[in-house]
Amino acid sequence: MFAVTAAAVLLVMAMTLVRAVRGPTTFDRILAVNTFGTLTVILIAVYGFLSGRPDFLDIGLLYALINFIATIAVTKFIKFAHLGGPEEGDMAGDV
Amino acid sequence: MAVAADIASGVCLMAGAGLALVGALGLLRLPDVFARMHGAGIIDTLGVGLIMVGLMFQSGLTLVTVKLILVLAFVLYTSPTTTHALARAALNAGVEPQVDAPPPGDGKGGGEGAPSKT
């Protein structure tokens, strides 16, 4: 049961990577890499139960945090070309 | 009781894996970057949600379930934020959303009209 779920999640990861390679715009690739990170969290959780050591969930929680921050940072960099605070000319309240 | 928990866990895990496959199919096949966010959203909410609920049935009322709830809550909170930020960045960068179906230029053009009700 866990093995079937882990195999399905691995297949979904492969399909997401195809979109990451093919995607015509940058935002396709950012979306695919963010989804790949969420699937990594699922795979860590399922593999932890599969191997009888559910302590892997701490790593999964940490990677969920890192993945979110990384996606927001890349989106901000693509949009504004700098990672600082809002400056003259930036729309206030944006990413 | 353990058998019922195993059955519930199995159903949730299989449903979650199936919906993740549906979401990945949407990510591959939909025509536009804004449409593909729907597929990614399916994976991020129902895919993660059902798989985590299935794992919660497996671990009962222990600390592992609390950790699973924390991971699920974090992913459910941050996934719409990421999608929104990405969609705003894509719109501001000038990506045009495809709002009309492409004109029927290939083989099945004329035969797909409205079915007559008489």
Backbone of each chain as ProteinMPNN parsed JSONL, in Angstrom:
{"seq_chain_A": "MFAVTAAAVLLVMAMTLVRAVRGPTTFDRILAVNTFGTLTVILIAVYGFLSGRPDFLDIGLLYALINFIATIAVTKFIKFAHLGGPEEGDMAGDV", "coords_chain_A": {"N_chain_A": [[0.824, -1.201, 0.0], [1.85, 1.3, 0.911], [3.986, 1.205, -0.796], [2.824, 1.252, -3.327], [1.696, 3.797, -3.308], [4.031, 5.328, -3.05], [5.275, 4.712, -5.471], [3.423, 5.817, -7.259], [3.668, 8.519, -6.573], [6.288, 8.958, -7.354], [5.998, 8.666, -10.114], [4.364, 10.864, -10.652], [6.147, 12.863, -9.976], [8.004, 12.573, -12.05], [6.433, 13.331, -14.241], [5.997, 15.989, -13.59], [8.598, 16.96, -13.801], [8.934, 16.778, -16.542], [7.298, 18.841, -17.402], [8.731, 20.916, -16.259], [11.016, 20.934, -17.815], [10.037, 21.318, -20.393], [8.381, 23.587, -20.391], [7.187, 26.507, -21.9], [7.358, 29.157, -20.86], [9.028, 31.027, -18.195], [7.531, 30.895, -15.909], [6.066, 28.58, -15.998], [8.088, 26.799, -15.388], [8.829, 27.555, -12.809], [6.48, 26.988, -11.444], [6.37, 24.218, -11.825], [8.636, 23.355, -10.431], [7.999, 24.132, -7.849], [5.791, 22.469, -7.363], [7.125, 20.048, -7.531], [8.62, 20.201, -5.207], [6.608, 20.06, -3.222], [5.715, 17.489, -3.757], [7.982, 16.119, -3.03], [7.867, 16.394, -0.264], [5.621, 14.834, 0.283], [6.611, 12.371, -0.552], [8.691, 11.945, 1.254], [7.227, 11.664, 3.624], [5.655, 9.368, 3.071], [7.641, 7.487, 2.558], [8.848, 7.426, 5.007], [6.916, 6.134, 6.558], [6.897, 3.77, 5.165], [9.371, 2.629, 5.654], [9.197, 2.229, 8.323], [10.016, 4.208, 10.062], [8.733, 6.838, 11.201], [9.913, 9.249, 11.877], [10.977, 10.763, 9.927], [9.33, 12.797, 9.22], [9.986, 15.251, 10.31], [12.043, 16.186, 8.69], [10.546, 16.448, 6.385], [8.757, 18.515, 7.051], [10.55, 20.621, 7.382], [11.567, 20.796, 4.778], [9.265, 21.585, 3.415], [8.958, 24.207, 4.354], [11.357, 25.363, 3.34], [10.986, 25.066, 0.598], [8.759, 26.687, 0.07], [9.766, 29.261, 0.707], [11.828, 29.425, -1.137], [10.477, 29.379, -3.609], [8.998, 31.764, -3.467], [11.104, 33.572, -3.315], [12.41, 33.225, -5.795], [10.341, 33.996, -7.519], [10.036, 36.669, -6.769], [12.533, 37.624, -7.498], [12.483, 37.236, -10.283], [10.489, 38.998, -10.947], [11.168, 41.552, -9.96], [13.893, 41.897, -10.189], [15.585, 42.335, -8.071], [16.309, 41.549, -4.65], [15.602, 43.061, -2.514], [13.929, 45.451, -0.348], [10.822, 47.252, -1.1], [11.195, 49.718, -3.636], [11.57, 52.973, -5.213], [9.189, 53.209, -7.674], [8.513, 50.53, -7.655], [5.582, 48.588, -7.277], [3.81, 49.047, -4.401], [3.28, 46.682, -1.796], [3.369, 44.393, -3.226], [4.76, 41.238, -4.259]], "CA_chain_A": [[0.0, 0.0, 0.0], [2.759, 2.45, 0.881], [4.85, 1.101, -1.971], [2.062, 1.717, -4.485], [1.609, 5.26, -3.216], [5.341, 5.911, -3.344], [5.51, 4.593, -6.915], [2.585, 6.809, -7.943], [4.238, 9.851, -6.348], [7.474, 9.054, -8.207], [5.526, 8.902, -11.481], [3.903, 12.252, -10.724], [7.35, 13.702, -9.988], [8.587, 12.53, -13.395], [5.612, 14.15, -15.123], [6.258, 17.393, -13.246], [9.894, 17.333, -14.366], [8.752, 16.991, -17.983], [6.808, 20.204, -17.564], [9.804, 21.841, -15.902], [11.973, 21.022, -18.92], [9.413, 21.748, -21.636], [7.522, 24.744, -20.261], [7.702, 27.597, -22.732], [7.699, 30.358, -20.108], [9.733, 30.791, -16.939], [6.604, 30.656, -14.816], [5.8, 27.152, -16.026], [9.158, 26.07, -14.718], [8.752, 27.84, -11.372], [5.336, 26.228, -10.93], [6.692, 22.787, -11.796], [9.615, 23.082, -9.373], [7.279, 24.235, -6.581], [5.02, 21.24, -7.208], [8.083, 18.989, -7.248], [8.963, 20.283, -3.788], [5.5, 19.521, -2.429], [5.722, 16.031, -3.927], [9.089, 15.596, -2.212], [7.391, 16.295, 1.121], [4.757, 13.652, 0.349], [7.429, 11.163, -0.684], [9.401, 11.757, 2.521], [6.288, 11.146, 4.62], [5.262, 7.999, 2.744], [8.789, 6.61, 2.719], [9.062, 7.244, 6.436], [6.029, 5.069, 7.021], [7.245, 2.516, 4.492], [10.538, 2.028, 6.29], [8.959, 2.024, 9.741], [10.588, 5.279, 10.864], [8.017, 8.075, 10.87], [10.605, 10.456, 12.307], [11.362, 11.538, 8.754], [8.405, 13.908, 9.016], [10.649, 16.516, 10.649], [12.721, 16.62, 7.469], [9.523, 16.883, 5.445], [8.263, 19.832, 7.452], [11.6, 21.589, 7.079], [11.656, 21.018, 3.336], [8.101, 22.369, 2.985], [9.299, 25.605, 4.613], [12.4, 25.815, 2.412], [10.416, 25.115, -0.75], [7.917, 27.873, -0.04], [10.601, 30.461, 0.686], [12.587, 29.442, -2.388], [9.603, 29.769, -4.718], [8.69, 33.189, -3.349], [12.319, 34.332, -3.621], [12.64, 33.196, -7.24], [9.31, 34.817, -8.156], [10.356, 38.066, -6.515], [13.691, 38.002, -8.292], [12.093, 37.329, -11.69], [9.62, 40.139, -11.171], [11.739, 42.854, -9.634], [15.333, 41.833, -10.467], [16.396, 42.487, -6.868], [15.67, 40.854, -3.541], [15.513, 43.949, -1.364], [12.608, 45.969, -0.041], [10.235, 48.023, -2.2], [11.91, 50.963, -3.927], [10.829, 53.883, -6.076], [8.76, 52.605, -8.927], [7.899, 49.226, -7.415], [4.229, 48.671, -6.749], [3.868, 48.692, -2.981], [2.381, 45.629, -1.391], [3.482, 43.238, -4.099], [5.622, 40.17, -3.758]], "C_chain_A": [[0.863, 1.258, 0.0], [3.623, 2.413, -0.36], [4.129, 1.578, -3.218], [1.955, 3.229, -4.48], [2.941, 5.908, -3.548], [5.648, 5.823, -4.834], [4.679, 5.613, -7.685], [3.158, 8.208, -7.767], [5.499, 10.028, -7.182], [7.082, 9.307, -9.659], [5.065, 10.339, -11.656], [5.089, 13.206, -10.744], [7.973, 13.72, -11.375], [7.778, 13.395, -14.354], [5.821, 15.639, -14.852], [7.596, 17.846, -13.822], [9.809, 17.538, -15.868], [8.234, 18.397, -18.239], [7.893, 21.22, -17.238], [10.795, 21.993, -17.046], [11.315, 21.667, -20.14], [8.823, 23.141, -21.573], [8.0, 25.952, -21.041], [8.049, 28.864, -21.964], [8.426, 29.986, -18.825], [8.767, 30.371, -15.841], [6.097, 29.223, -14.811], [6.831, 26.394, -15.224], [9.131, 26.308, -13.221], [7.618, 27.04, -10.751], [5.676, 24.754, -10.801], [7.677, 22.475, -10.675], [8.954, 23.198, -8.003], [6.457, 22.975, -6.322], [5.933, 20.057, -6.911], [8.493, 19.003, -5.781], [7.865, 19.74, -2.891], [5.446, 18.002, -2.551], [6.875, 15.395, -3.166], [8.658, 15.435, -0.761], [6.502, 15.064, 1.276], [5.596, 12.384, 0.322], [8.206, 10.891, 0.591], [8.466, 11.151, 3.557], [5.945, 9.683, 4.346], [6.433, 7.046, 2.935], [9.115, 6.4, 4.183], [8.178, 6.151, 7.002], [6.395, 3.735, 6.39], [8.418, 1.845, 5.18], [10.375, 1.89, 7.782], [9.549, 3.083, 10.638], [9.88, 6.581, 10.547], [8.685, 9.339, 11.377], [11.076, 11.297, 11.149], [10.479, 12.748, 8.545], [9.02, 15.242, 9.391], [11.371, 17.076, 9.434], [11.702, 17.131, 6.459], [8.988, 18.256, 5.775], [9.279, 20.91, 7.117], [11.673, 21.856, 5.587], [10.453, 21.761, 2.8], [8.36, 23.853, 3.198], [10.291, 26.133, 3.586], [11.832, 25.985, 1.009], [9.563, 26.362, -0.942], [8.762, 29.138, -0.161], [11.358, 30.55, -0.633], [11.717, 29.877, -3.552], [9.279, 31.249, -4.667], [9.915, 34.022, -3.713], [12.573, 34.369, -5.123], [11.605, 34.05, -7.96], [9.601, 36.295, -7.971], [11.547, 38.502, -7.362], [13.349, 38.143, -9.76], [11.308, 38.606, -11.926], [10.347, 41.455, -11.001], [13.221, 42.958, -9.931], [16.174, 42.23, -9.28], [15.628, 41.875, -5.717], [15.523, 41.745, -2.323], [14.083, 44.374, -1.1], [12.059, 46.757, -1.217], [10.941, 49.365, -2.374], [10.996, 51.881, -4.72], [10.437, 53.15, -7.35], [8.21, 51.208, -8.751], [6.494, 49.452, -6.897], [4.251, 48.206, -5.302], [2.889, 47.572, -2.675], [2.434, 44.42, -2.282], [4.408, 42.206, -3.472], [6.896, 40.762, -3.194]], "O_chain_A": [[0.648, 2.169, -0.799], [3.96, 3.456, -0.92], [4.728, 2.229, -4.074], [2.104, 3.873, -5.519], [2.985, 6.921, -4.246], [6.217, 6.754, -5.405], [5.161, 6.209, -8.649], [3.14, 9.005, -8.705], [5.763, 11.126, -7.671], [7.747, 10.069, -10.359], [5.337, 10.964, -12.681], [5.062, 14.228, -11.43], [8.424, 14.77, -11.835], [8.345, 14.108, -15.182], [5.822, 16.45, -15.778], [7.722, 18.981, -14.281], [10.524, 18.374, -16.421], [8.671, 19.068, -19.173], [7.968, 22.272, -17.872], [11.359, 23.072, -17.232], [11.941, 22.463, -20.841], [8.763, 23.825, -22.595], [9.137, 26.383, -20.85], [8.954, 29.59, -22.375], [8.452, 28.827, -18.412], [9.12, 29.595, -14.952], [5.738, 28.694, -13.759], [6.507, 25.471, -14.477], [9.377, 25.389, -12.44], [7.766, 26.479, -9.665], [5.327, 24.109, -9.812], [7.563, 21.432, -10.031], [9.301, 22.452, -7.087], [6.425, 22.47, -5.2], [5.575, 19.167, -6.139], [8.69, 17.948, -5.177], [8.143, 19.044, -1.915], [5.166, 17.305, -1.575], [6.763, 14.259, -2.706], [9.031, 14.466, -0.1], [6.603, 14.337, 2.264], [5.338, 11.44, 1.069], [8.371, 9.734, 0.978], [8.851, 10.237, 4.286], [5.943, 8.856, 5.258], [6.253, 5.927, 3.416], [9.598, 5.336, 4.572], [8.617, 5.34, 7.818], [6.224, 2.685, 7.01], [8.457, 0.619, 5.28], [11.313, 1.475, 8.463], [9.592, 2.902, 11.855], [10.357, 7.357, 9.718], [8.082, 10.411, 11.316], [11.528, 12.425, 11.345], [10.831, 13.641, 7.775], [8.622, 16.272, 8.848], [11.327, 18.277, 9.171], [11.947, 18.116, 5.762], [8.785, 19.078, 4.881], [8.921, 21.982, 6.628], [11.823, 23.003, 5.166], [10.581, 22.502, 1.826], [8.031, 24.673, 2.341], [10.101, 27.213, 3.027], [12.165, 26.945, 0.313], [9.631, 27.016, -1.982], [8.51, 29.983, -1.021], [11.511, 31.638, -1.187], [12.157, 30.657, -4.396], [9.281, 31.923, -5.697], [9.784, 35.067, -4.351], [12.913, 35.418, -5.67], [11.942, 34.756, -8.911], [9.434, 37.087, -8.899], [11.569, 39.617, -7.883], [13.847, 39.048, -10.43], [11.438, 39.233, -12.978], [10.169, 42.375, -11.799], [13.753, 44.068, -9.92], [17.375, 42.449, -9.438], [14.413, 41.701, -5.807], [15.338, 41.248, -1.212], [13.139, 43.739, -1.569], [12.744, 46.919, -2.227], [11.244, 50.057, -1.402], [9.806, 51.61, -4.88], [11.278, 52.544, -8.015], [7.494, 50.73, -9.63], [6.246, 50.405, -6.158], [4.669, 47.084, -5.016], [1.794, 47.525, -3.236], [1.629, 43.502, -2.124], [4.781, 42.305, -2.303], [7.761, 40.026, -2.719]]}, "seq_chain_B": "MAVAADIASGVCLMAGAGLALVGALGLLRLPDVFARMHGAGIIDTLGVGLIMVGLMFQSGLTLVTVKLILVLAFVLYTSPTTTHALARAALNAGVEPQVDAPPPGDGKGGGEGAPSKT", "coords_chain_B": {"N_chain_B": [[-10.959, -3.203, 14.651], [-8.488, -2.26, 13.966], [-8.401, -3.218, 11.428], [-10.374, -1.709, 10.184], [-9.182, 0.817, 10.329], [-6.999, 0.309, 8.698], [-8.272, -0.149, 6.247], [-9.543, 2.318, 5.786], [-7.28, 3.952, 5.685], [-5.995, 2.86, 3.456], [-7.835, 3.441, 1.395], [-7.833, 6.264, 1.427], [-5.125, 6.776, 0.807], [-4.888, 5.64, -1.764], [-6.774, 7.152, -3.151], [-5.653, 9.685, -2.863], [-3.209, 9.367, -4.24], [-4.202, 8.788, -6.801], [-5.534, 11.205, -7.407], [-3.353, 12.904, -7.401], [-2.077, 11.978, -9.676], [-3.977, 12.761, -11.575], [-3.796, 15.526, -11.323], [-1.139, 15.908, -12.176], [-1.403, 15.127, -14.802], [-3.025, 17.175, -15.699], [-1.193, 19.244, -15.38], [0.552, 18.632, -17.398], [-0.977, 18.679, -19.745], [-2.659, 20.884, -20.076], [-3.404, 24.024, -21.729], [-2.175, 26.497, -21.063], [-0.184, 28.681, -18.974], [-1.561, 29.725, -16.824], [-3.74, 28.035, -16.68], [-2.446, 25.698, -16.03], [-1.864, 26.055, -13.402], [-4.103, 25.229, -12.077], [-3.94, 22.447, -12.175], [-1.598, 22.062, -10.661], [-2.58, 23.039, -8.285], [-4.43, 21.077, -7.567], [-2.748, 18.956, -6.905], [-1.439, 20.132, -4.752], [-3.403, 20.55, -2.8], [-5.627, 18.519, -2.571], [-4.132, 16.225, -3.186], [-1.873, 16.161, -1.378], [-3.431, 16.399, 0.926], [-5.215, 14.128, 1.1], [-3.367, 12.027, 1.109], [-1.91, 12.57, 3.443], [-3.982, 12.35, 5.348], [-4.562, 9.66, 5.054], [-2.147, 8.603, 6.031], [-2.391, 9.481, 8.617], [-4.426, 7.884, 9.603], [-3.012, 5.564, 9.766], [-1.26, 5.945, 11.862], [-2.549, 6.507, 14.189], [-3.372, 7.983, 17.408], [-0.957, 9.638, 18.083], [2.217, 11.35, 18.552], [3.131, 11.524, 15.999], [0.932, 11.916, 14.389], [0.292, 14.539, 15.068], [2.474, 15.855, 13.971], [2.018, 15.28, 11.286], [-0.358, 16.691, 10.916], [0.622, 19.262, 11.239], [2.386, 19.51, 9.018], [0.557, 19.255, 6.928], [-1.14, 21.465, 7.429], [0.688, 23.543, 7.023], [1.383, 23.233, 4.293], [-1.146, 23.593, 3.126], [-1.636, 26.237, 3.791], [0.409, 27.663, 2.498], [0.475, 27.021, -0.19], [-1.694, 28.277, -1.771], [-0.833, 30.943, -1.512], [1.643, 30.947, -2.836], [0.792, 30.273, -5.436], [-0.794, 32.472, -6.031], [1.076, 34.581, -5.944], [2.745, 33.789, -8.033], [0.964, 33.887, -10.196], [0.352, 36.615, -10.283], [2.882, 37.653, -10.828], [3.303, 36.513, -13.336], [1.258, 37.711, -14.855], [2.053, 40.395, -14.695], [4.421, 40.224, -16.042], [3.613, 39.984, -18.583], [2.52, 37.726, -19.725], [0.067, 36.341, -21.702], [-3.159, 35.317, -20.908], [-4.891, 32.489, -22.196], [-7.971, 32.832, -23.344], [-9.944, 32.049, -25.084], [-11.163, 29.179, -26.779], [-9.013, 27.471, -29.059], [-9.352, 28.119, -32.588], [-11.31, 25.851, -34.554], [-9.293, 24.162, -36.44], [-8.261, 21.77, -37.205], [-8.942, 18.285, -37.829], [-11.471, 17.71, -36.638], [-13.378, 19.772, -36.992], [-15.995, 20.843, -38.052], [-17.927, 19.087, -37.135], [-18.554, 19.267, -34.479], [-20.671, 20.731, -33.454], [-23.48, 22.257, -31.667], [-25.568, 19.818, -30.199], [-28.556, 18.701, -31.721], [-31.817, 18.974, -30.408], [-34.159, 17.857, -31.189]], "CA_chain_B": [[-10.736, -1.753, 14.63], [-7.27, -1.996, 13.195], [-8.71, -3.487, 10.022], [-11.1, -0.543, 9.661], [-8.2, 1.885, 10.121], [-6.198, -0.035, 7.515], [-9.068, 0.043, 5.034], [-9.693, 3.769, 5.578], [-5.979, 4.476, 5.274], [-5.736, 2.448, 2.078], [-8.709, 4.192, 0.488], [-7.341, 7.645, 1.353], [-3.843, 6.812, 0.102], [-5.093, 5.396, -3.18], [-7.459, 8.32, -3.719], [-4.693, 10.782, -2.936], [-2.271, 9.1, -5.329], [-4.935, 8.944, -8.053], [-5.763, 12.624, -7.68], [-2.069, 13.5, -7.765], [-1.856, 11.654, -11.089], [-4.864, 13.625, -12.364], [-3.205, 16.862, -11.297], [0.045, 15.931, -13.024], [-1.881, 15.089, -16.184], [-3.423, 18.549, -16.013], [0.015, 20.063, -15.494], [1.19, 18.365, -18.676], [-1.78, 18.772, -20.959], [-3.451, 22.1, -20.216], [-2.727, 24.813, -22.759], [-1.68, 27.815, -20.709], [0.46, 28.618, -17.662], [-2.56, 29.988, -15.789], [-4.547, 26.821, -16.55], [-1.659, 24.662, -15.381], [-1.889, 26.263, -11.956], [-5.181, 24.415, -11.524], [-3.412, 21.101, -11.951], [-0.691, 22.099, -9.518], [-3.388, 23.237, -7.089], [-5.017, 19.794, -7.176], [-1.72, 18.201, -6.205], [-1.048, 20.767, -3.492], [-4.431, 20.498, -1.767], [-6.21, 17.201, -2.352], [-3.108, 15.184, -3.219], [-1.218, 16.146, -0.069], [-4.404, 16.243, 1.998], [-5.7, 12.761, 1.25], [-2.274, 11.138, 1.501], [-1.606, 12.791, 4.865], [-5.06, 11.773, 6.157], [-4.327, 8.221, 5.037], [-1.055, 8.281, 6.953], [-2.87, 9.713, 9.983], [-5.142, 6.686, 10.026], [-2.049, 4.514, 10.078], [-0.422, 6.175, 13.037], [-3.346, 6.631, 15.393], [-3.334, 9.23, 18.172], [0.375, 9.793, 18.664], [2.881, 12.598, 18.161], [3.322, 11.505, 14.535], [-0.253, 12.527, 13.799], [0.41, 15.991, 15.251], [3.423, 16.345, 12.955], [1.357, 15.216, 9.986], [-1.291, 17.812, 10.855], [1.414, 20.482, 11.038], [2.854, 19.563, 7.631], [-0.612, 19.496, 6.084], [-1.582, 22.848, 7.606], [1.636, 24.455, 6.384], [1.257, 23.167, 2.833], [-2.418, 24.176, 2.727], [-1.578, 27.698, 3.909], [1.373, 28.342, 1.632], [0.276, 26.751, -1.614], [-2.403, 29.345, -2.485], [-0.01, 32.154, -1.534], [2.619, 30.802, -3.916], [0.104, 30.33, -6.718], [-1.213, 33.841, -6.268], [2.253, 35.386, -6.266], [3.201, 33.4, -9.354], [0.022, 34.375, -11.205], [0.537, 38.069, -10.41], [4.15, 37.901, -11.517], [3.143, 36.155, -14.745], [0.458, 38.753, -15.507], [2.841, 41.611, -14.825], [5.48, 40.027, -17.022], [3.061, 40.088, -19.917], [2.011, 36.459, -20.265], [-1.336, 36.526, -22.033], [-3.954, 34.109, -20.69], [-5.659, 32.059, -23.349], [-9.337, 32.835, -22.836], [-10.834, 31.413, -26.032], [-10.693, 27.913, -27.332], [-8.4, 27.698, -30.362], [-10.337, 27.898, -33.644], [-11.217, 24.467, -35.053], [-8.599, 24.137, -37.719], [-7.874, 20.405, -37.581], [-9.885, 17.36, -38.455], [-12.829, 17.617, -36.109], [-13.85, 21.152, -36.909], [-17.401, 21.19, -38.237], [-18.885, 18.127, -36.62], [-18.709, 19.355, -33.027], [-21.612, 21.811, -33.128], [-24.436, 21.941, -30.597], [-26.421, 18.699, -30.628], [-29.94, 19.123, -31.896], [-32.622, 18.327, -29.385], [-35.442, 17.338, -31.709]], "C_chain_B": [[-9.493, -1.417, 13.836], [-7.518, -2.243, 11.722], [-9.443, -2.309, 9.415], [-10.144, 0.615, 9.41], [-7.347, 1.604, 8.899], [-6.965, 0.2, 6.23], [-9.223, 1.524, 4.733], [-8.389, 4.375, 5.09], [-5.681, 4.123, 3.824], [-6.56, 3.216, 1.076], [-8.193, 5.616, 0.319], [-6.033, 7.724, 0.574], [-4.028, 6.601, -1.389], [-5.783, 6.581, -3.849], [-6.499, 9.492, -3.867], [-3.701, 10.589, -4.07], [-2.95, 9.257, -6.684], [-5.169, 10.398, -8.411], [-4.466, 13.338, -7.989], [-1.736, 13.189, -9.222], [-2.729, 12.516, -11.998], [-4.292, 15.034, -12.432], [-1.978, 16.963, -12.175], [-0.342, 15.868, -14.489], [-2.348, 16.465, -16.62], [-2.232, 19.457, -16.201], [0.683, 19.852, -16.841], [0.352, 18.831, -19.85], [-2.514, 20.082, -21.128], [-2.689, 23.133, -21.036], [-1.97, 26.035, -22.287], [-1.073, 27.738, -19.308], [-0.554, 28.879, -16.557], [-3.462, 28.782, -15.598], [-3.768, 25.726, -15.831], [-1.609, 24.842, -13.882], [-3.047, 25.512, -11.312], [-4.705, 23.012, -11.227], [-2.47, 21.048, -10.76], [-1.465, 22.273, -8.222], [-4.056, 21.954, -6.623], [-3.994, 18.977, -6.406], [-1.466, 18.788, -4.826], [-2.115, 20.686, -2.424], [-4.942, 19.08, -1.56], [-5.166, 16.094, -2.366], [-2.426, 15.051, -1.87], [-2.22, 15.814, 1.02], [-4.825, 14.803, 2.201], [-4.585, 11.81, 1.652], [-1.926, 11.325, 2.973], [-2.705, 12.225, 5.759], [-4.939, 10.255, 6.189], [-3.218, 7.806, 5.982], [-1.474, 8.51, 8.401], [-3.658, 8.522, 10.491], [-4.173, 5.58, 10.405], [-1.356, 4.716, 11.401], [-1.225, 6.446, 14.287], [-3.167, 7.964, 16.088], [-1.987, 9.359, 18.871], [0.943, 11.141, 18.223], [3.059, 12.681, 16.651], [2.13, 12.144, 13.844], [-0.207, 14.04, 13.938], [1.368, 16.56, 14.217], [2.799, 16.325, 11.567], [0.369, 16.36, 9.837], [-0.537, 19.111, 10.614], [1.886, 20.607, 9.595], [1.688, 19.897, 6.707], [-1.08, 20.936, 6.194], [-0.622, 23.815, 6.921], [1.49, 24.431, 4.874], [-0.055, 23.796, 2.38], [-2.421, 25.692, 2.857], [-0.695, 28.31, 2.836], [1.153, 28.076, 0.164], [-0.573, 27.807, -2.323], [-1.621, 30.65, -2.54], [0.99, 32.098, -2.68], [1.955, 30.914, -5.282], [-0.316, 31.756, -7.05], [-0.04, 34.718, -6.665], [2.749, 35.066, -7.67], [2.277, 33.931, -10.441], [0.165, 35.881, -11.387], [1.835, 38.391, -11.137], [4.024, 37.586, -13.003], [2.322, 37.198, -15.488], [1.27, 40.016, -15.71], [3.961, 41.451, -15.823], [4.95, 39.991, -18.435], [2.611, 38.782, -20.523], [0.512, 36.621, -20.495], [-2.098, 35.25, -21.725], [-4.778, 33.783, -21.925], [-7.102, 31.907, -22.922], [-10.311, 32.202, -23.809], [-10.265, 30.078, -26.439], [-10.057, 28.184, -28.687], [-9.388, 27.382, -31.471], [-10.183, 26.509, -34.221], [-10.577, 24.438, -36.42], [-8.257, 22.744, -38.16], [-9.116, 19.563, -37.829], [-11.305, 17.421, -37.938], [-13.438, 18.995, -35.955], [-15.359, 21.249, -36.947], [-18.359, 20.261, -37.529], [-19.208, 18.302, -35.151], [-19.665, 20.477, -32.654], [-22.546, 21.387, -32.018], [-25.336, 20.796, -31.052], [-27.865, 19.136, -30.724], [-30.821, 18.311, -30.972], [-33.892, 17.717, -29.92], [-35.351, 15.836, -31.902]], "O_chain_B": [[-9.448, -0.415, 13.122], [-6.936, -1.58, 10.864], [-9.183, -1.935, 8.271], [-10.266, 1.317, 8.406], [-7.003, 2.517, 8.148], [-6.409, 0.681, 5.242], [-9.062, 1.955, 3.591], [-8.386, 5.214, 4.189], [-5.187, 4.949, 3.057], [-6.056, 3.606, 0.022], [-8.123, 6.123, -0.8], [-5.846, 8.636, -0.231], [-3.406, 7.291, -2.198], [-5.432, 6.969, -4.963], [-6.527, 10.206, -4.869], [-3.382, 11.538, -4.785], [-2.354, 9.795, -7.617], [-5.024, 10.79, -9.568], [-4.465, 14.291, -8.768], [-1.178, 14.031, -9.926], [-2.287, 12.951, -13.061], [-4.305, 15.661, -13.492], [-1.778, 17.972, -12.85], [0.312, 16.483, -15.332], [-2.11, 16.884, -17.753], [-2.238, 20.334, -17.064], [1.307, 20.767, -17.378], [0.889, 19.323, -20.843], [-2.962, 20.381, -22.234], [-1.458, 23.125, -21.044], [-1.174, 26.576, -23.054], [-1.406, 26.838, -18.537], [-0.433, 28.322, -15.466], [-3.911, 28.519, -14.482], [-4.351, 24.918, -15.108], [-1.339, 23.887, -13.154], [-2.986, 25.187, -10.126], [-5.012, 22.446, -10.177], [-2.523, 20.121, -9.951], [-1.078, 21.737, -7.183], [-4.236, 21.75, -5.422], [-4.316, 18.375, -5.381], [-1.297, 18.057, -3.85], [-1.788, 20.745, -1.239], [-4.723, 18.491, -0.501], [-5.299, 15.117, -1.629], [-2.399, 13.969, -1.283], [-1.918, 15.046, 1.933], [-4.804, 14.298, 3.323], [-4.806, 10.89, 2.44], [-1.675, 10.347, 3.678], [-2.408, 11.674, 6.82], [-5.181, 9.63, 7.222], [-3.321, 6.783, 6.659], [-0.99, 7.833, 9.308], [-3.578, 8.178, 11.67], [-4.473, 4.752, 11.265], [-0.903, 3.747, 12.011], [-0.643, 6.603, 15.36], [-2.849, 8.965, 15.447], [-1.887, 9.209, 20.088], [0.254, 11.956, 17.609], [3.129, 13.773, 16.087], [2.287, 12.832, 12.835], [-0.621, 14.756, 13.026], [1.113, 17.621, 13.648], [3.017, 17.234, 10.766], [0.258, 16.945, 8.76], [-1.005, 19.97, 9.866], [1.801, 21.685, 9.007], [1.821, 20.728, 5.808], [-1.385, 21.569, 5.183], [-1.054, 24.792, 6.308], [1.474, 25.483, 4.235], [-0.084, 24.47, 1.351], [-3.132, 26.37, 2.116], [-1.019, 29.376, 2.311], [1.617, 28.857, -0.666], [-0.195, 28.213, -3.422], [-1.732, 31.392, -3.516], [1.168, 33.075, -3.407], [2.482, 31.567, -6.183], [-0.212, 32.196, -8.195], [-0.137, 35.507, -7.605], [3.131, 35.968, -8.416], [2.743, 34.377, -11.489], [0.108, 36.378, -12.512], [1.879, 39.298, -11.968], [4.572, 38.304, -13.839], [2.642, 37.54, -16.627], [1.195, 40.645, -16.766], [4.415, 42.438, -16.4], [5.726, 39.969, -19.391], [2.342, 38.724, -21.723], [-0.223, 36.996, -19.582], [-1.729, 34.188, -22.227], [-5.291, 34.67, -22.606], [-7.438, 30.958, -22.214], [-11.418, 31.842, -23.406], [-9.051, 29.87, -26.444], [-10.53, 29.062, -29.409], [-10.194, 26.463, -31.321], [-9.062, 26.021, -34.369], [-11.237, 24.663, -37.434], [-7.987, 22.516, -39.339], [-10.211, 20.093, -38.015], [-12.251, 17.21, -38.697], [-13.956, 19.336, -34.892], [-15.963, 21.693, -35.972], [-19.52, 20.623, -37.338], [-20.044, 17.575, -34.614], [-19.477, 21.117, -31.619], [-22.424, 20.284, -31.485], [-25.817, 20.809, -32.185], [-28.341, 19.881, -29.867], [-30.605, 17.115, -30.775], [-34.643, 17.108, -29.158], [-36.32, 15.209, -32.33]]}, "name": "protein", "num_of_chains": 2, "seq": "MFAVTAAAVLLVMAMTLVRAVRGPTTFDRILAVNTFGTLTVILIAVYGFLSGRPDFLDIGLLYALINFIATIAVTKFIKFAHLGGPEEGDMAGDVMAVAADIASGVCLMAGAGLALVGALGLLRLPDVFARMHGAGIIDTLGVGLIMVGLMFQSGLTLVTVKLILVLAFVLYTSPTTTHALARAALNAGVEPQVDAPPPGDGKGGGEGAPSKT"}
